[in-house]
Amino acid sequence: QLQLVESGGGLAQPGGSLRLSCVVSGFRPDYYTIGWFRQAPEKEREGISCISNTGGRALYADSVKGRFTISRDNVKNTVYLQMNNLKPEDTAVYYCAAGYADYVGPTDTDRKFSHGFSRSEYAHWGHGTQVTVSS
């Protein structure tokens, strides 16, 4: 059964840091793009970062560029989101999601990185972890 579980959320002060983790199971992580999304109260869920199946490429939304860093360790089946210089507007529920990356070749892990921040490209979602930034 394919599963994603987020952790690492909590309360941080403005200017502080948190590191979120997303542990994946039930599938080969190196076949999937992983994205981080967030949803603030009464707002649409927005994509903030995503990383290619082997971790070689990443995208960031303008709102987090230069402050957040995405990384992954496929041996540990874990994707991370390091969040620095947090702002009150970063307060939201944070979700990780997995989208199957189509084979490109020639090797098995040469796959497309085209999901971007389109929610429909990600078929599998975690339940989220709350991040609150407040003094």
C-alpha positions in Angstrom: 0.0 0.0 0.0 1.5 3.3 -1.1 1.8 5.7 1.8 3.3 9.1 2.6 3.7 10.3 6.2 4.8 13.9 7.1 6.4 14.9 10.3 8.5 17.8 11.7 5.8 20.5 11.9 5.3 22.6 14.9 5.6 26.2 16.3 8.4 28.4 15.2 9.2 32.0 15.7 9.6 34.4 12.8 13.1 34.0 11.5 13.3 30.5 12.8 13.7 27.1 11.1 12.0 23.8 10.8 12.8 20.7 8.9 9.9 18.6 7.6 10.2 15.0 6.6 8.1 12.8 4.3 8.6 9.1 4.7 7.3 7.1 1.7 6.5 3.4 1.6 4.8 0.9 -0.6 6.5 2.0 -3.8 9.9 2.6 -5.3 10.7 6.2 -4.5 13.2 6.6 -7.4 10.2 6.2 -9.8 8.4 9.2 -8.4 8.6 13.0 -8.2 7.8 14.3 -4.7 6.2 17.6 -4.1 5.6 19.7 -1.1 2.3 21.7 -0.9 0.8 23.8 1.8 -2.7 25.1 2.6 -3.4 28.1 4.8 -6.8 28.6 6.3 -9.4 29.7 3.7 -6.8 29.5 0.9 -6.1 27.2 -2.0 -3.5 24.5 -1.6 -0.4 25.7 -3.3 2.7 23.9 -4.5 5.9 25.2 -3.0 8.6 22.8 -4.0 9.2 19.6 -5.9 12.2 17.3 -6.5 12.9 14.8 -9.3 13.0 11.1 -8.7 16.7 10.9 -8.1 17.0 14.4 -6.5 19.0 16.0 -9.3 16.5 18.7 -10.1 14.2 20.8 -7.9 11.7 23.6 -8.3 10.6 26.3 -5.9 7.8 28.7 -5.7 8.8 32.4 -5.6 7.3 32.7 -2.1 9.9 30.2 -0.7 12.9 30.5 -3.0 16.1 31.2 -1.2 14.6 30.2 2.2 13.4 26.6 1.7 15.5 23.6 0.4 14.1 20.3 -0.7 16.2 17.2 -0.7 15.7 13.4 -0.7 17.4 10.2 0.4 15.9 7.3 -1.5 17.8 4.8 0.6 15.9 6.1 3.6 12.7 6.6 1.6 12.6 10.1 2.9 12.1 13.6 1.4 13.0 16.6 3.4 12.0 20.3 3.4 14.4 22.5 5.2 12.6 25.8 6.0 14.7 28.7 7.1 13.9 32.4 7.9 10.3 31.5 8.5 7.6 34.1 8.2 4.1 34.3 9.7 2.7 33.9 6.1 4.3 30.4 6.0 1.7 29.2 8.6 -0.2 26.4 6.9 -0.7 22.6 6.8 2.1 21.2 4.8 1.6 18.1 2.6 3.9 15.9 0.6 2.7 14.2 -2.5 4.0 11.6 -5.0 3.6 11.7 -8.7 4.8 8.8 -11.0 7.6 9.9 -13.2 7.4 8.5 -16.8 10.4 6.6 -18.1 12.7 8.4 -20.4 15.8 6.2 -20.5 18.3 4.9 -21.1 18.6 3.8 -17.5 15.7 2.8 -15.3 15.9 5.9 -13.2 16.1 8.4 -16.1 12.6 9.8 -15.8 10.6 12.9 -16.6 10.5 15.9 -14.2 7.4 17.6 -15.4 4.9 17.6 -12.6 5.5 21.1 -11.4 3.0 22.3 -8.9 -0.1 20.9 -10.6 -2.0 19.0 -7.9 -3.5 16.7 -10.5 -0.1 15.4 -11.4 0.3 13.9 -7.9 -1.8 10.8 -7.3 -0.7 10.1 -3.7 -0.9 12.4 -0.7 0.1 12.4 2.9 -2.2 13.7 5.7 -0.2 16.8 6.4 1.7 18.4 9.3 0.9 21.8 10.8 3.4 24.6 10.7 2.7 27.7 12.7 5.0 30.7 12.7 4.3 33.2 15.4 6.0 35.2 18.1 
